[in-house]
Structures are given as structure tokens and as C-alpha cells.
């Protein structure tokens, strides 16, 4: 079984993604409900030159100094509008580090 780094919406998780590692992220808060619940573990893959990012994707990104696991709600070239699941816009960014793949399994969390 693959071993994943398990972290939150923070700089260490971003460093792992920048190093090419797929990670498990446990986001905090209710801004992504009902898509994601607070503390729910999800698999996030690093962004590569081949990664396609489109509206409605969930990404790990940095907007105005804050790190979020949030929705892409707009795309303009390689700049992305980031929002929560309740309609609040966080702003535009080019700093996208990872893309949500799926929810983590119980076995993946037992590492």
C-alpha cells in the first residue's frame, strides 16, 4: 500500500506537493460543505504541466497569503478564481499546488 503524508492546509503540505508527492489533506471548517466536511481526509495530487484545472475542481492553493482547499470558480489562462462552496470568493491566484482526486479510504488513514 502507498504511504501518504497526512497534513492540513499548510506550508508543509505544499512542500510535499511541490516535491511531487501525492498527499492526504484534512481541511478544517465548514466552507466546503456538503462536498467536504471539516476534518474529512482527501487525496490531493501535485500539479504537473499536464494537469488540467477547470471550473468546479477542488484544489489546494494560496490566495492572498491564505492556504485553502477550495473550488475553482473561474479560469483565465493559468490564473484561477478560488471560492468556497457557499459562494464566497477568495480571489484570483496562480498559486495552485494540488488537485483533489477523491476521498481517502479508511485503510489509507491507518498508515
C-alpha beads as a LAMMPS data file, in Angstrom:
LAMMPS data file: protein, C-alpha beads

111 atoms
110 bonds

1 atom types
1 bond types

-500.0 500.0 xlo xhi
-500.0 500.0 ylo yhi
-500.0 500.0 zlo zhi

Masses

1 110.0

Atoms # bond

1 1 1 0.000 0.000 0.000
2 1 1 1.160 3.519 -0.797
3 1 1 2.221 5.634 2.187
4 1 1 0.945 9.222 2.120
5 1 1 1.948 12.279 4.085
6 1 1 -1.145 13.323 6.072
7 1 1 -1.442 17.040 6.701
8 1 1 -3.653 20.069 6.666
9 1 1 -3.966 23.223 4.635
10 1 1 -0.417 24.378 5.419
11 1 1 3.091 25.052 4.099
12 1 1 4.372 21.538 4.842
13 1 1 1.645 20.013 2.692
14 1 1 2.503 22.455 -0.104
15 1 1 6.198 21.477 0.158
16 1 1 5.267 17.793 -0.213
17 1 1 3.165 18.570 -3.297
18 1 1 5.966 20.687 -4.799
19 1 1 8.283 17.677 -4.272
20 1 1 5.897 15.606 -6.404
21 1 1 4.220 13.677 -3.589
22 1 1 0.537 12.794 -3.504
23 1 1 -0.784 13.690 -0.038
24 1 1 -3.791 13.283 2.218
25 1 1 -5.264 16.618 3.298
26 1 1 -7.630 17.096 6.231
27 1 1 -9.241 20.505 5.787
28 1 1 -10.826 22.378 8.666
29 1 1 -14.012 24.399 8.687
30 1 1 -17.399 24.217 7.010
31 1 1 -16.797 26.369 3.936
32 1 1 -16.800 23.351 1.595
33 1 1 -19.847 21.522 2.976
34 1 1 -21.585 19.433 1.793
35 1 1 -18.861 18.476 -0.738
36 1 1 -16.264 18.111 2.037
37 1 1 -16.831 18.014 5.780
38 1 1 -14.493 19.563 8.350
39 1 1 -11.634 17.140 9.048
40 1 1 -12.543 14.823 6.187
41 1 1 -9.436 13.262 4.617
42 1 1 -8.970 13.588 0.857
43 1 1 -6.293 12.561 -1.637
44 1 1 -4.604 15.510 -3.384
45 1 1 -2.201 15.046 -6.294
46 1 1 0.538 17.540 -7.186
47 1 1 0.037 19.900 -10.107
48 1 1 2.175 18.971 -13.121
49 1 1 2.491 20.570 -16.576
50 1 1 -0.091 18.012 -17.778
51 1 1 -2.667 18.778 -15.052
52 1 1 -5.896 20.230 -16.412
53 1 1 -7.617 22.593 -13.979
54 1 1 -11.185 23.602 -14.749
55 1 1 -14.175 25.182 -13.042
56 1 1 -15.623 23.101 -10.172
57 1 1 -12.294 21.341 -9.495
58 1 1 -11.185 21.358 -5.858
59 1 1 -7.582 22.494 -5.425
60 1 1 -5.076 23.208 -2.683
61 1 1 -3.924 26.765 -3.313
62 1 1 -2.736 30.020 -1.786
63 1 1 -4.779 33.191 -2.203
64 1 1 -3.672 36.481 -0.632
65 1 1 -1.419 34.624 1.818
66 1 1 -4.068 32.100 2.923
67 1 1 -3.982 28.391 2.058
68 1 1 -7.278 26.817 1.014
69 1 1 -8.711 23.524 -0.192
70 1 1 -11.418 25.230 -2.245
71 1 1 -13.265 25.328 -5.553
72 1 1 -12.075 26.786 -8.816
73 1 1 -14.905 29.052 -9.986
74 1 1 -13.143 30.855 -12.808
75 1 1 -10.226 30.287 -15.162
76 1 1 -8.253 32.865 -17.129
77 1 1 -5.149 31.289 -18.671
78 1 1 -3.099 30.000 -15.744
79 1 1 -4.894 32.173 -13.174
80 1 1 -7.758 30.737 -11.140
81 1 1 -10.650 32.267 -9.216
82 1 1 -10.997 30.458 -5.885
83 1 1 -14.221 30.265 -3.862
84 1 1 -15.760 28.210 -1.109
85 1 1 -18.829 26.022 -1.654
86 1 1 -21.193 28.695 -0.346
87 1 1 -20.481 31.388 -2.926
88 1 1 -17.772 33.402 -1.138
89 1 1 -14.962 34.391 -3.498
90 1 1 -11.445 34.306 -2.046
91 1 1 -9.819 35.900 -5.092
92 1 1 -7.645 35.040 -8.094
93 1 1 -4.342 33.156 -7.896
94 1 1 -1.680 31.374 -9.909
95 1 1 -0.503 29.529 -6.778
96 1 1 -2.227 26.161 -7.188
97 1 1 -0.249 23.252 -5.730
98 1 1 -2.550 20.234 -5.748
99 1 1 -5.810 18.875 -7.116
100 1 1 -8.414 16.833 -5.242
101 1 1 -8.686 13.292 -6.571
102 1 1 -11.021 11.514 -4.155
103 1 1 -11.833 10.934 -0.508
104 1 1 -9.233 8.877 1.379
105 1 1 -10.122 5.336 2.429
106 1 1 -10.015 4.047 5.988
107 1 1 -7.052 1.824 5.086
108 1 1 -5.084 4.797 3.711
109 1 1 -5.558 6.593 7.028
110 1 1 -4.219 3.626 9.064
111 1 1 -0.604 4.139 7.927

Bonds

1 1 1 2
2 1 2 3
3 1 3 4
4 1 4 5
5 1 5 6
6 1 6 7
7 1 7 8
8 1 8 9
9 1 9 10
10 1 10 11
11 1 11 12
12 1 12 13
13 1 13 14
14 1 14 15
15 1 15 16
16 1 16 17
17 1 17 18
18 1 18 19
19 1 19 20
20 1 20 21
21 1 21 22
22 1 22 23
23 1 23 24
24 1 24 25
25 1 25 26
26 1 26 27
27 1 27 28
28 1 28 29
29 1 29 30
30 1 30 31
31 1 31 32
32 1 32 33
33 1 33 34
34 1 34 35
35 1 35 36
36 1 36 37
37 1 37 38
38 1 38 39
39 1 39 40
40 1 40 41
41 1 41 42
42 1 42 43
43 1 43 44
44 1 44 45
45 1 45 46
46 1 46 47
47 1 47 48
48 1 48 49
49 1 49 50
50 1 50 51
51 1 51 52
52 1 52 53
53 1 53 54
54 1 54 55
55 1 55 56
56 1 56 57
57 1 57 58
58 1 58 59
59 1 59 60
60 1 60 61
61 1 61 62
62 1 62 63
63 1 63 64
64 1 64 65
65 1 65 66
66 1 66 67
67 1 67 68
68 1 68 69
69 1 69 70
70 1 70 71
71 1 71 72
72 1 72 73
73 1 73 74
74 1 74 75
75 1 75 76
76 1 76 77
77 1 77 78
78 1 78 79
79 1 79 80
80 1 80 81
81 1 81 82
82 1 82 83
83 1 83 84
84 1 84 85
85 1 85 86
86 1 86 87
87 1 87 88
88 1 88 89
89 1 89 90
90 1 90 91
91 1 91 92
92 1 92 93
93 1 93 94
94 1 94 95
95 1 95 96
96 1 96 97
97 1 97 98
98 1 98 99
99 1 99 100
100 1 100 101
101 1 101 102
102 1 102 103
103 1 103 104
104 1 104 105
105 1 105 106
106 1 106 107
107 1 107 108
108 1 108 109
109 1 109 110
110 1 110 111
